[in-house]
Amino acid sequence: MKNVFVIGAGASGLLAAITAARNGAAVTILEGMEKPGKKLLTTGNGKCNITNTDMSDPNVFRSSDPEFVKQILEQFGVSDTLAFFEDLGLLLKDRSGYIYPYVEQASAVLGLLLMEVKRLSIKLKCMEKVKQLYHAQGKWQIQTASWTYTADAVILSTGSKAAPVTGSDGSGYELAESVGHRIIQPLPALVPLKAKGDWFKSLAGVRSHARLTLYADQNCILTETGELQWTDYGISGIVVFQLSRYAVRALQDNKHVMVSVDLMPDIQTEDLVKIMQNRCLHYPKRSAEEILTGLLNKKMITVILKKAKIKNTKPASSVSPKEIKELTDCIKNSLVQISGFRDFTQAQVCSGGVPTKEVQNITLESRIAPGLFLTGEILDVDGACGGYNLQWAWSSGYAAGFHSAI
């Protein structure tokens, strides 16, 4: 019977431990925090978006080697994830492809995982932060503040630097480096972005359905549509999170980063021009501000008129065709210069980590340190919002757990 140690009791670590134990290994989990699964409890705003049934878009997983991710998901994909949790006793609900526990509580997911850990007699040791990891005399030595453990195989599931309050403090990167791995600089992903301008404070708290297009050095990188949240420092919301990985990397490479905001993505530009012309024609005595009332959020109206250099009080009858075009352009293509990003404490995940080429593309075993397996966010793989990062955790956890035990 192989003696397998899992470092980290997050989503991928728990799945890895359960899989290894089901395949005959004696498994011990070492967790640095006082309780397991702290980050799992925060996912999906506490509701736990377990996975997503739509894997058709190749951009939902971001990595230097997309084929690598595909090979791991082929071993344990969405259908396997659903079957696994249903077997544990979790009733699921499908919200247009977004899969949640029926009770919409992440605590239910964690609770059932821990029940299975207990049933399989997996040892779970909390407050056991690993200080050192090395190979000696054919075995892995795992040193904590209180003890040195010996293992046949080790699964490194320590997470990234995102949300450090949950235990993801980046210490796993140091352990990976200590045995010879290279680390691609971890940077926040799924994170709010900072922007230049003196008008953001007036929009703080406003939410808009918008289409955002990201540019780096004038090259179009990605377009996403969804709810945009304006903040006193810039932009946030799921639609921003989807772009943020690329924006942060571009800023790190000293590129000029811009976001084009379309505040009325469901209406074509030429149609919006006609709408504006008709409103000015039918309500000639209304002011420019009043003409926009019912089209845009009240706070947004003031900002858009200022950008278009039109006075709020200007009569609609005096708004020229040129001004209507300028107004339409500001609504459909409002440019925001991105100047920075929030730190790891506000990031849901990280980009970067151990390069995928340094692990076996089926087993997730280290090519540099045989007997060491890596899962989840410690690898250079991150996903879009919508259950994709948890699916990567489940899939990579399964692959490492299975292959470490056989």
C-alpha positions as a Markdown table, in Angstrom:
| # | Residue | x | y | z |
|---|---|---|---|---|
| 1 | Met | 0.0 | 0.0 | 0.0 |
| 2 | Lys | 1.4 | 3.3 | -1.1 |
| 3 | Asn | 1.7 | 6.1 | 1.5 |
| 4 | Val | 0.5 | 9.3 | -0.1 |
| 5 | Phe | 0.6 | 12.7 | 1.5 |
| 6 | Val | -1.5 | 15.6 | 0.2 |
| 7 | Ile | -0.3 | 19.1 | 1.1 |
| 8 | Gly | -3.4 | 21.4 | 1.2 |
| 9 | Ala | -7.0 | 20.6 | 2.0 |
| 10 | Gly | -8.6 | 22.8 | -0.7 |
| 11 | Ala | -10.9 | 21.6 | -3.5 |
| 12 | Ser | -8.2 | 19.8 | -5.6 |
| 13 | Gly | -6.4 | 18.5 | -2.5 |
| 14 | Leu | -9.6 | 16.9 | -1.1 |
| 15 | Leu | -10.5 | 15.4 | -4.4 |
| 16 | Ala | -6.9 | 14.1 | -4.8 |
| 17 | Ala | -7.0 | 12.5 | -1.3 |
| 18 | Ile | -10.3 | 10.8 | -1.9 |
| 19 | Thr | -9.3 | 9.5 | -5.3 |
| 20 | Ala | -5.9 | 8.1 | -3.9 |
| 21 | Ala | -7.7 | 6.4 | -1.0 |
| 22 | Arg | -10.3 | 4.9 | -3.3 |
| 23 | Asn | -7.4 | 3.4 | -5.3 |
| 24 | Gly | -5.8 | 1.7 | -2.3 |
| 25 | Ala | -3.4 | 4.3 | -0.9 |
| 26 | Ala | -3.0 | 5.2 | 2.7 |
| 27 | Val | -3.6 | 8.9 | 2.6 |
| 28 | Thr | -2.7 | 11.8 | 5.0 |
| 29 | Ile | -3.7 | 15.4 | 4.3 |
| 30 | Leu | -1.6 | 18.2 | 5.8 |
| 31 | Glu | -3.5 | 21.6 | 6.1 |
| 32 | Gly | -1.8 | 24.8 | 7.3 |
| 33 | Met | -5.0 | 26.4 | 8.4 |
| 34 | Glu | -7.2 | 25.6 | 11.4 |
| 35 | Lys | -9.9 | 24.2 | 9.2 |
| 36 | Pro | -10.0 | 22.6 | 5.7 |
| 37 | Gly | -11.6 | 24.0 | 2.6 |
| 38 | Lys | -11.7 | 27.7 | 3.6 |
| 39 | Lys | -11.4 | 28.9 | 0.0 |
| 40 | Leu | -14.0 | 26.5 | -1.2 |
| 41 | Leu | -16.5 | 28.0 | 1.2 |
| 42 | Thr | -16.1 | 31.4 | -0.5 |
| 43 | Thr | -16.6 | 30.2 | -4.1 |
| 44 | Gly | -19.6 | 31.4 | -6.0 |
| 45 | Asn | -20.3 | 34.0 | -3.2 |
| 46 | Gly | -20.7 | 31.1 | -0.9 |
| 47 | Lys | -23.0 | 29.2 | -3.2 |
| 48 | Cys | -20.3 | 27.1 | -4.9 |
| 49 | Asn | -20.5 | 27.1 | -8.6 |
| 50 | Ile | -19.2 | 23.5 | -8.9 |
| 51 | Thr | -18.7 | 23.3 | -12.6 |
| 52 | Asn | -20.1 | 24.4 | -16.0 |
| 53 | Thr | -21.6 | 22.2 | -18.6 |
| 54 | Asp | -20.4 | 24.4 | -21.5 |
| 55 | Met | -16.8 | 23.6 | -22.3 |
| 56 | Ser | -17.1 | 24.6 | -26.0 |
| 57 | Asp | -15.1 | 27.8 | -25.7 |
| 58 | Pro | -11.4 | 27.1 | -25.7 |
| 59 | Asn | -10.8 | 30.4 | -23.9 |
| 60 | Val | -12.5 | 29.3 | -20.6 |
| 61 | Phe | -9.1 | 27.8 | -19.6 |
| 62 | Arg | -6.0 | 30.0 | -19.8 |
| 63 | Ser | -2.6 | 28.3 | -20.0 |
| 64 | Ser | 0.5 | 28.3 | -22.1 |
| 65 | Asp | -0.6 | 24.8 | -23.3 |
| 66 | Pro | -4.4 | 24.5 | -23.8 |
| 67 | Glu | -3.9 | 20.9 | -25.0 |
| 68 | Phe | -2.5 | 20.0 | -21.6 |
| 69 | Val | -5.7 | 21.1 | -19.9 |
| 70 | Lys | -7.8 | 19.1 | -22.4 |
| 71 | Gln | -6.0 | 15.9 | -21.6 |
| 72 | Ile | -6.6 | 16.3 | -17.9 |
| 73 | Leu | -10.3 | 17.0 | -18.4 |
| 74 | Glu | -10.6 | 13.9 | -20.6 |
| 75 | Gln | -9.7 | 11.8 | -17.5 |
| 76 | Phe | -12.3 | 13.5 | -15.2 |
| 77 | Gly | -14.6 | 15.9 | -16.9 |
| 78 | Val | -17.9 | 17.5 | -16.2 |
| 79 | Ser | -20.0 | 14.4 | -16.3 |
| 80 | Asp | -17.6 | 12.7 | -13.9 |
| 81 | Thr | -17.8 | 15.6 | -11.6 |
| 82 | Leu | -21.6 | 15.5 | -11.5 |
| 83 | Ala | -21.6 | 11.7 | -10.9 |
| 84 | Phe | -19.0 | 12.1 | -8.2 |
| 85 | Phe | -20.9 | 14.6 | -6.2 |
| 86 | Glu | -24.3 | 12.9 | -6.8 |
| 87 | Asp | -22.7 | 9.7 | -5.4 |
| 88 | Leu | -21.7 | 11.6 | -2.3 |
| 89 | Gly | -25.3 | 12.6 | -1.9 |
| 90 | Leu | -25.3 | 16.2 | -3.3 |
| 91 | Leu | -28.4 | 17.3 | -5.1 |
| 92 | Leu | -27.5 | 19.6 | -7.9 |
| 93 | Lys | -29.2 | 22.3 | -9.9 |
| 94 | Asp | -28.5 | 23.6 | -13.4 |
| 95 | Arg | -28.7 | 27.3 | -14.0 |
| 96 | Ser | -28.2 | 27.6 | -17.8 |
| 97 | Gly | -25.2 | 25.4 | -17.6 |
| 98 | Tyr | -23.9 | 26.8 | -14.3 |
| 99 | Ile | -24.0 | 23.9 | -11.8 |
| 100 | Tyr | -24.7 | 24.6 | -8.1 |
| 101 | Pro | -25.7 | 22.6 | -5.1 |
| 102 | Tyr | -29.5 | 22.6 | -4.8 |
| 103 | Val | -29.2 | 24.2 | -1.4 |
| 104 | Glu | -26.8 | 26.8 | -2.8 |
| 105 | Gln | -24.3 | 26.4 | 0.1 |
| 106 | Ala | -20.7 | 25.7 | -0.4 |
| 107 | Ser | -20.7 | 24.3 | 3.1 |
| 108 | Ala | -22.8 | 21.4 | 1.8 |
| 109 | Val | -20.1 | 20.6 | -0.8 |
| 110 | Leu | -17.3 | 20.8 | 1.8 |
| 111 | Gly | -19.3 | 18.8 | 4.3 |
| 112 | Leu | -19.9 | 15.9 | 2.0 |
| 113 | Leu | -16.2 | 15.8 | 0.9 |
| 114 | Leu | -15.2 | 15.7 | 4.5 |
| 115 | Met | -17.7 | 12.9 | 5.2 |
| 116 | Glu | -16.0 | 10.9 | 2.4 |
| 117 | Val | -12.6 | 11.7 | 3.9 |
| 118 | Lys | -13.7 | 10.3 | 7.2 |
| 119 | Arg | -15.3 | 7.2 | 5.6 |
| 120 | Leu | -12.1 | 6.4 | 3.8 |
| 121 | Ser | -10.1 | 6.7 | 7.0 |
| 122 | Ile | -8.0 | 9.5 | 5.5 |
| 123 | Lys | -6.0 | 11.3 | 8.1 |
| 124 | Leu | -6.6 | 15.0 | 8.2 |
| 125 | Lys | -4.1 | 17.1 | 10.1 |
| 126 | Cys | -4.8 | 20.8 | 10.4 |
| 127 | Met | -2.4 | 23.5 | 11.6 |
| 128 | Glu | 0.4 | 21.5 | 10.0 |
| 129 | Lys | 2.0 | 24.0 | 7.6 |
| 130 | Val | 4.7 | 22.4 | 5.6 |
| 131 | Lys | 8.1 | 24.1 | 6.0 |
| 132 | Gln | 10.3 | 21.9 | 3.9 |
| 133 | Leu | 10.0 | 19.2 | 1.3 |
| 134 | Tyr | 12.8 | 17.0 | 0.0 |
| 135 | His | 13.6 | 13.5 | -1.2 |
| 136 | Ala | 16.0 | 11.3 | 0.7 |
| 137 | Gln | 16.8 | 7.6 | 0.7 |
| 138 | Gly | 14.1 | 6.9 | -1.8 |
| 139 | Lys | 11.3 | 8.6 | 0.1 |
| 140 | Trp | 9.8 | 12.0 | 0.4 |
| 141 | Gln | 10.4 | 13.9 | 3.6 |
| 142 | Ile | 7.8 | 16.5 | 4.6 |
| 143 | Gln | 8.8 | 18.8 | 7.5 |
| 144 | Thr | 6.3 | 20.8 | 9.5 |
| 145 | Ala | 6.9 | 22.8 | 12.7 |
| 146 | Ser | 6.0 | 19.7 | 14.8 |
| 147 | Trp | 7.0 | 16.7 | 12.8 |
| 148 | Thr | 8.8 | 15.2 | 9.8 |
| 149 | Tyr | 6.6 | 12.8 | 7.8 |
| 150 | Thr | 7.8 | 10.2 | 5.3 |
| 151 | Ala | 5.8 | 9.5 | 2.1 |
| 152 | Asp | 6.0 | 7.4 | -1.1 |
| 153 | Ala | 4.3 | 10.1 | -3.0 |
| 154 | Val | 3.3 | 13.8 | -2.4 |
| 155 | Ile | 0.5 | 15.8 | -3.9 |
| 156 | Leu | 1.1 | 19.5 | -3.8 |
| 157 | Ser | -2.3 | 21.2 | -3.6 |
| 158 | Thr | -1.5 | 24.4 | -1.8 |
| 159 | Gly | -3.3 | 26.8 | -4.2 |
| 160 | Ser | -1.9 | 30.2 | -5.4 |
| 161 | Lys | -1.6 | 33.6 | -3.8 |
| 162 | Ala | -5.2 | 34.6 | -4.4 |
| 163 | Ala | -7.4 | 35.2 | -1.3 |
| 164 | Pro | -4.5 | 34.6 | 1.2 |
| 165 | Val | -6.9 | 34.9 | 4.2 |
| 166 | Thr | -8.1 | 31.4 | 3.2 |
| 167 | Gly | -4.6 | 30.0 | 3.4 |
| 168 | Ser | -3.5 | 30.5 | -0.2 |
| 169 | Asp | -0.3 | 32.4 | 0.7 |
| 170 | Gly | 1.9 | 31.3 | -2.1 |
| 171 | Ser | 4.0 | 29.0 | 0.1 |
| 172 | Gly | 3.4 | 26.1 | -2.3 |
| 173 | Tyr | 5.4 | 28.0 | -5.0 |
| 174 | Glu | 8.4 | 28.0 | -2.6 |
| 175 | Leu | 8.1 | 24.3 | -2.0 |
| 176 | Ala | 7.9 | 23.6 | -5.7 |
| 177 | Glu | 11.0 | 25.8 | -6.3 |
| 178 | Ser | 12.9 | 24.0 | -3.6 |
| 179 | Val | 12.7 | 20.8 | -5.5 |
| 180 | Gly | 13.8 | 22.4 | -8.8 |
| 181 | His | 10.6 | 23.8 | -10.4 |
| 182 | Arg | 10.5 | 27.1 | -12.2 |
| 183 | Ile | 7.7 | 29.5 | -11.3 |
| 184 | Ile | 6.0 | 31.8 | -13.9 |
| 185 | Gln | 5.3 | 35.0 | -11.9 |
| 186 | Pro | 1.9 | 34.6 | -10.2 |
| 187 | Leu | -0.3 | 37.6 | -10.9 |
| 188 | Pro | -3.9 | 38.3 | -9.8 |
| 189 | Ala | -6.6 | 37.1 | -12.2 |
| 190 | Leu | -10.4 | 37.4 | -11.9 |
| 191 | Val | -9.7 | 40.8 | -10.2 |
| 192 | Pro | -11.0 | 44.4 | -10.4 |
| 193 | Leu | -9.0 | 46.8 | -12.5 |
| 194 | Lys | -7.9 | 50.3 | -11.7 |
| 195 | Ala | -8.4 | 53.1 | -14.3 |
| 196 | Lys | -7.3 | 56.6 | -15.0 |
| 197 | Gly | -9.9 | 59.4 | -14.8 |
| 198 | Asp | -11.6 | 61.8 | -12.4 |
| 199 | Trp | -15.1 | 60.6 | -13.1 |
| 200 | Phe | -15.1 | 57.1 | -11.5 |
| 201 | Lys | -16.0 | 58.3 | -8.1 |
| 202 | Ser | -19.3 | 59.8 | -9.4 |
| 203 | Leu | -20.2 | 56.4 | -10.8 |
| 204 | Ala | -19.2 | 54.3 | -7.8 |
| 205 | Gly | -21.8 | 51.6 | -7.3 |
| 206 | Val | -23.5 | 51.9 | -10.7 |
| 207 | Arg | -24.0 | 48.7 | -12.5 |
| 208 | Ser | -24.4 | 48.5 | -16.3 |
| 209 | His | -25.1 | 45.7 | -18.8 |
| 210 | Ala | -22.1 | 46.3 | -21.1 |
| 211 | Arg | -19.8 | 44.9 | -23.7 |
| 212 | Leu | -16.1 | 45.4 | -23.0 |
| 213 | Thr | -13.3 | 45.1 | -25.5 |
| 214 | Leu | -9.7 | 44.9 | -24.2 |
| 215 | Tyr | -6.8 | 46.4 | -26.1 |
| 216 | Ala | -3.1 | 46.1 | -25.4 |
| 217 | Asp | -0.9 | 48.4 | -27.5 |
| 218 | Gln | -4.0 | 48.9 | -29.7 |
| 219 | Asn | -4.3 | 45.2 | -30.4 |
| 220 | Cys | -7.7 | 43.7 | -29.7 |
| 221 | Ile | -7.3 | 40.9 | -27.1 |
| 222 | Leu | -10.7 | 39.9 | -26.0 |
| 223 | Thr | -14.4 | 41.0 | -25.9 |
| 224 | Glu | -16.8 | 40.0 | -23.2 |
| 225 | Thr | -20.4 | 41.0 | -22.4 |
| 226 | Gly | -22.0 | 41.1 | -18.9 |
| 227 | Glu | -22.6 | 43.2 | -15.8 |
| 228 | Leu | -20.1 | 45.9 | -15.3 |
| 229 | Gln | -19.7 | 47.5 | -11.9 |
| 230 | Trp | -18.2 | 51.0 | -11.7 |
| 231 | Thr | -16.1 | 51.7 | -8.6 |
| 232 | Asp | -14.3 | 54.7 | -7.2 |
| 233 | Tyr | -11.0 | 53.4 | -8.5 |
| 234 | Gly | -12.1 | 51.9 | -11.9 |
| 235 | Ile | -14.1 | 48.9 | -13.0 |
| 236 | Ser | -15.2 | 45.6 | -11.6 |
| 237 | Gly | -17.9 | 42.9 | -12.0 |
| 238 | Ile | -17.8 | 39.5 | -13.8 |
| 239 | Val | -17.3 | 41.0 | -17.2 |
| 240 | Val | -14.2 | 42.7 | -16.0 |
| 241 | Phe | -12.9 | 39.6 | -14.2 |
| 242 | Gln | -13.1 | 37.7 | -17.5 |
| 243 | Leu | -10.8 | 40.2 | -19.1 |
| 244 | Ser | -8.5 | 40.9 | -16.1 |
| 245 | Arg | -6.1 | 38.0 | -16.6 |
| 246 | Tyr | -5.0 | 39.4 | -20.0 |
| 247 | Ala | -5.1 | 43.1 | -18.8 |
| 248 | Val | -2.9 | 42.3 | -15.8 |
| 249 | Arg | -0.3 | 40.4 | -17.9 |
| 250 | Ala | -0.3 | 43.2 | -20.5 |
| 251 | Leu | 0.3 | 45.8 | -17.8 |
| 252 | Gln | 3.1 | 43.7 | -16.4 |
| 253 | Asp | 4.7 | 43.8 | -19.8 |
| 254 | Asn | 4.5 | 47.6 | -19.8 |
| 255 | Lys | 1.8 | 47.7 | -22.5 |
| 256 | His | -0.7 | 50.4 | -23.0 |
| 257 | Val | -4.0 | 48.9 | -21.9 |
| 258 | Met | -7.4 | 50.3 | -22.8 |
| 259 | Val | -11.0 | 49.0 | -22.4 |
| 260 | Ser | -13.7 | 50.1 | -24.8 |
| 261 | Val | -17.1 | 50.1 | -23.0 |
| 262 | Asp | -20.3 | 49.7 | -25.0 |
| 263 | Leu | -23.1 | 50.7 | -22.6 |
| 264 | Met | -25.9 | 49.6 | -25.0 |
| 265 | Pro | -24.5 | 46.4 | -26.6 |
| 266 | Asp | -28.0 | 45.2 | -27.7 |
| 267 | Ile | -28.5 | 48.2 | -30.0 |
| 268 | Gln | -26.5 | 48.8 | -33.2 |
| 269 | Thr | -24.7 | 52.2 | -33.6 |
| 270 | Glu | -26.8 | 53.3 | -36.5 |
| 271 | Asp | -30.0 | 52.3 | -34.7 |
| 272 | Leu | -28.9 | 54.3 | -31.6 |
| 273 | Val | -28.3 | 57.3 | -33.8 |
| 274 | Lys | -31.9 | 57.1 | -35.1 |
| 275 | Ile | -33.2 | 56.7 | -31.6 |
| 276 | Met | -31.4 | 59.8 | -30.5 |
| 277 | Gln | -32.5 | 61.8 | -33.6 |
| 278 | Asn | -36.1 | 60.8 | -33.0 |
| 279 | Arg | -36.0 | 61.7 | -29.3 |
| 280 | Cys | -34.6 | 65.1 | -30.1 |
| 281 | Leu | -37.3 | 65.6 | -32.8 |
| 282 | His | -40.2 | 64.5 | -30.6 |
| 283 | Tyr | -39.1 | 66.2 | -27.4 |
| 284 | Pro | -37.5 | 69.5 | -28.7 |
| 285 | Lys | -38.1 | 71.3 | -25.4 |
| 286 | Arg | -36.4 | 68.7 | -23.3 |
| 287 | Ser | -32.8 | 69.2 | -22.2 |
| 288 | Ala | -30.0 | 66.9 | -23.4 |
| 289 | Glu | -30.0 | 65.3 | -19.9 |
| 290 | Glu | -33.8 | 64.6 | -20.2 |
| 291 | Ile | -33.4 | 63.1 | -23.6 |
| 292 | Leu | -31.1 | 60.5 | -22.2 |
| 293 | Thr | -33.3 | 59.8 | -19.2 |
| 294 | Gly | -34.7 | 56.3 | -19.7 |
| 295 | Leu | -31.8 | 55.2 | -21.8 |
| 296 | Leu | -28.9 | 55.4 | -19.2 |
| 297 | Asn | -28.4 | 55.4 | -15.5 |
| 298 | Lys | -28.9 | 59.0 | -14.1 |
| 299 | Lys | -25.3 | 59.2 | -12.9 |
| 300 | Met | -24.0 | 57.8 | -16.2 |
| 301 | Ile | -25.9 | 60.5 | -18.1 |
| 302 | Thr | -23.9 | 63.3 | -16.5 |
| 303 | Val | -20.6 | 61.5 | -17.4 |
| 304 | Ile | -21.6 | 60.8 | -21.0 |
| 305 | Leu | -22.7 | 64.3 | -21.6 |
| 306 | Lys | -19.4 | 65.6 | -20.2 |
| 307 | Lys | -17.4 | 63.2 | -22.4 |
| 308 | Ala | -19.4 | 64.4 | -25.4 |
| 309 | Lys | -18.9 | 68.0 | -24.4 |
| 310 | Ile | -22.6 | 68.8 | -24.3 |
| 311 | Lys | -24.2 | 70.8 | -21.6 |
| 312 | Asn | -26.8 | 69.0 | -19.5 |
| 313 | Thr | -29.2 | 71.9 | -20.0 |
| 314 | Lys | -28.8 | 72.2 | -23.8 |
| 315 | Pro | -32.3 | 72.0 | -25.5 |
| 316 | Ala | -32.8 | 68.9 | -27.6 |
| 317 | Ser | -33.8 | 71.1 | -30.5 |
| 318 | Ser | -30.2 | 72.6 | -30.5 |
| 319 | Val | -28.4 | 69.3 | -30.4 |
| 320 | Ser | -26.7 | 69.0 | -33.8 |
| 321 | Pro | -26.2 | 65.8 | -35.9 |
| 322 | Lys | -22.5 | 66.0 | -35.1 |
| 323 | Glu | -23.3 | 66.1 | -31.4 |
| 324 | Ile | -25.7 | 63.2 | -31.7 |
| 325 | Lys | -22.9 | 61.2 | -33.4 |
| 326 | Glu | -20.5 | 62.2 | -30.6 |
| 327 | Leu | -23.0 | 61.3 | -28.0 |
| 328 | Thr | -23.6 | 57.9 | -29.6 |
| 329 | Asp | -19.9 | 57.2 | -29.9 |
| 330 | Cys | -19.5 | 57.9 | -26.1 |
| 331 | Ile | -22.3 | 55.5 | -25.3 |
| 332 | Lys | -21.1 | 52.8 | -27.7 |
| 333 | Asn | -17.3 | 53.2 | -27.4 |
| 334 | Ser | -16.4 | 54.9 | -24.1 |
| 335 | Leu | -12.6 | 54.4 | -23.7 |
| 336 | Val | -11.2 | 53.6 | -20.3 |
| 337 | Gln | -7.4 | 53.6 | -19.7 |
| 338 | Ile | -6.4 | 50.8 | -17.4 |
| 339 | Ser | -3.6 | 51.9 | -15.0 |
| 340 | Gly | -3.4 | 48.9 | -12.6 |
| 341 | Phe | -5.2 | 46.2 | -10.7 |
| 342 | Arg | -6.3 | 45.2 | -7.2 |
| 343 | Asp | -4.0 | 43.0 | -5.2 |
| 344 | Phe | -4.1 | 39.3 | -4.3 |
| 345 | Thr | -6.6 | 39.9 | -1.5 |
| 346 | Gln | -9.3 | 40.8 | -4.0 |
| 347 | Ala | -8.3 | 38.2 | -6.7 |
| 348 | Gln | -10.3 | 35.0 | -7.0 |
| 349 | Val | -7.5 | 33.1 | -8.7 |
| 350 | Cys | -3.9 | 33.7 | -10.1 |
| 351 | Ser | -2.3 | 33.3 | -13.4 |
| 352 | Gly | 1.2 | 31.9 | -13.5 |
| 353 | Gly | 2.7 | 29.2 | -11.3 |
| 354 | Val | 4.6 | 26.0 | -12.2 |
| 355 | Pro | 4.8 | 25.7 | -16.0 |
| 356 | Thr | 2.7 | 22.8 | -17.4 |
| 357 | Lys | 5.7 | 21.5 | -19.4 |
| 358 | Glu | 7.4 | 20.6 | -16.1 |
| 359 | Val | 4.7 | 18.0 | -15.2 |
| 360 | Gln | 3.6 | 14.8 | -17.1 |
| 361 | Asn | 0.6 | 15.7 | -19.2 |
| 362 | Ile | -1.5 | 12.8 | -18.1 |
| 363 | Thr | -0.4 | 12.0 | -14.5 |
| 364 | Leu | 0.5 | 15.5 | -13.3 |
| 365 | Glu | 3.7 | 13.9 | -11.9 |
| 366 | Ser | 6.7 | 16.2 | -11.8 |
| 367 | Arg | 9.2 | 15.7 | -14.6 |
| 368 | Ile | 11.8 | 17.2 | -12.3 |
| 369 | Ala | 11.0 | 15.4 | -9.0 |
| 370 | Pro | 9.4 | 12.0 | -9.6 |
| 371 | Gly | 6.9 | 11.1 | -7.0 |
| 372 | Leu | 5.7 | 14.7 | -6.6 |
| 373 | Phe | 2.3 | 15.5 | -8.1 |
| 374 | Leu | 0.9 | 19.0 | -8.6 |
| 375 | Thr | -2.8 | 20.1 | -8.8 |
| 376 | Gly | -5.0 | 23.1 | -9.1 |
| 377 | Glu | -3.8 | 26.7 | -9.0 |
| 378 | Ile | -0.2 | 25.9 | -8.3 |
| 379 | Leu | 0.1 | 25.0 | -12.0 |
| 380 | Asp | 0.0 | 27.7 | -14.7 |
| 381 | Val | -3.7 | 27.1 | -15.4 |
| 382 | Asp | -6.6 | 29.4 | -14.6 |
| 383 | Gly | -10.2 | 29.6 | -15.7 |
| 384 | Ala | -12.9 | 32.0 | -16.5 |
| 385 | Cys | -15.7 | 32.8 | -14.1 |
| 386 | Gly | -18.5 | 30.3 | -14.1 |
| 387 | Gly | -17.3 | 27.1 | -12.4 |
| 388 | Tyr | -14.2 | 26.6 | -14.6 |
| 389 | Asn | -11.6 | 27.0 | -11.9 |
| 390 | Leu | -13.4 | 24.5 | -9.6 |
| 391 | Gln | -13.6 | 22.1 | -12.6 |
| 392 | Trp | -9.9 | 22.4 | -13.0 |
| 393 | Ala | -9.5 | 21.7 | -9.3 |
| 394 | Trp | -11.6 | 18.5 | -9.5 |
| 395 | Ser | -10.0 | 17.3 | -12.7 |
| 396 | Ser | -6.4 | 17.9 | -11.7 |
| 397 | Gly | -7.1 | 16.5 | -8.2 |
| 398 | Tyr | -8.5 | 13.3 | -9.7 |
| 399 | Ala | -5.6 | 12.8 | -12.1 |
| 400 | Ala | -2.9 | 13.4 | -9.4 |
| 401 | Gly | -4.8 | 11.3 | -6.8 |
| 402 | Phe | -5.3 | 8.3 | -9.2 |
| 403 | His | -1.8 | 8.2 | -10.6 |
| 404 | Ser | -0.1 | 8.8 | -7.2 |
| 405 | Ala | -1.8 | 5.7 | -5.8 |
| 406 | Ile | -1.2 | 3.1 | -8.6 |
